[in-house]
Amino acid sequence: MRIPKYHLYLTQDERRIIIGSLIELRNRLISDGRYTDAIDEVLIKFTNAKVKRIKFKEV
């Protein structure tokens, strides 16, 4: 069975907030002495994702 793929369309500001939040969570886990493997994987996938420019009209 295939795992479905999902696409996120984010603005540059939203992308910056998500990356900042993941880094903050990772730092908190490190200070608590807990593992950060899952956060590291998500952060790497998110930062290596392709950035696609999309034109849209606001109403």
N, C-alpha and C positions, 0 to 999 in steps of 0.2 A: 504494500500500500504506500502510495506516495504522500509525502508531507506537503500540504498546500503552501504555496509561497504567497506572501503578503507584500504589498508595496505601500510605502509611506511617502506622502508628498508634503514636505515641510519647507517652511521659509528658512532663510539663513539664521534668523533670530531663534526660531524654535530648535533648530539643529544645535546651535551654540548652548542653549539652555539644557538640552538633553545631555550633551557631552559634559557640561559642567556639573550636572546633577550626578551623573555616573561617577565622575572623578571624586566628587564629595562623598558619595556613598562608599567608594573604594577606600578613601582615606579614613573614614569612620570605622570601617571593618578592620583595617590595619591597626588602628589605635586600640581596638578592642581585642586584638590578637586572634581574629577569626580569618578563615580562608577567603580569598578574593577571586578564586578561579572563575566562577560564573560571571562575575562583573567584568573581569578581564576579557573573557571571550566576547561578551556583548559589546564592550567598548571597542575592541579590535574590529569586529564585524561592522559596527556603526561607522567608525572612522574610515574604513576601507571601502565603504559602499560608494557606488557611482553617484555622482551628482548630475541630475538631468534638469535642464532648464525647460520650463513649461510656460507657455503663454496662456493667460486666461483673462476674461473680462469680468470686471466687477459691476454689479448692477446697482 
